[in-house]
Amino acid sequence: MVLVAIVKINLTRYDRIVKLQHLTMTKQDTPLTGDAPIKEVCRRIRVARSYWDAHNNAACRGERDRALALYNTLTKEQKEQIPQVLRVWLRYRSEKYFGAHRTPPKSARKSK
């Protein structure tokens, strides 16, 4: 009986993970049109800044990378529609701390 209960818990967790992966994949596969890419870049930069203010560097780095990847797909006219404060933070200020010249983050696993 105890084994059955453990299997049910693991299946439930697995089902949740599969459902979450499905939701995230559909968001990534759907191309953004119109003003949506501009809004998404602004949103991601603001989220990265909030992580930065909370001293959550790993999350900030990930959000910044996603914002920068989406920002690089925009046209020149679309980039000008993003507020200058957000553009400056994305390109210059965060580059100082997360640029290629910086030491990459270590893995979470501690070495013996």
KAPERA-V713235 format. One record per backbone hydrogen bond with DSSP energy under -1.0 kcal/mol. CO is the residue of the C=O (numbers start at 1). NH is the residue of the N-H. Records with the same first field share a line. If there is no record, write none. Layout:
# KAPERA-V713235
CO = NH  NH
This chain:
# KAPERA-V713235
1 = 5
2 = 6
3 = 7
4 = 8
5 = 9
6 = 10
7 = 11
8 = 12
9 = 13
10 = 14
11 = 15
12 = 16
13 = 17
14 = 18
15 = 19
16 = 20
17 = 21
18 = 22
19 = 23
20 = 24
21 = 25
22 = 26
23 = 27
24 = 28
25 = 29
26 = 30
33 = 36
35 = 39
36 = 40
37 = 41
38 = 42
39 = 43
40 = 44
41 = 45
42 = 46
43 = 47
44 = 48
45 = 49
46 = 50
47 = 51
48 = 52
49 = 53
50 = 54
51 = 56
52 = 55
56 = 60
57 = 61
58 = 62
59 = 63
60 = 64
61 = 65
62 = 66
63 = 67
64 = 68
65 = 69
66 = 70
67 = 71
68 = 72
71 = 74
75 = 79
76 = 80
83 = 87
84 = 88
85 = 89
86 = 90
87 = 91
88 = 92  93
89 = 94
92 = 96
94 = 98
95 = 99
99 = 102
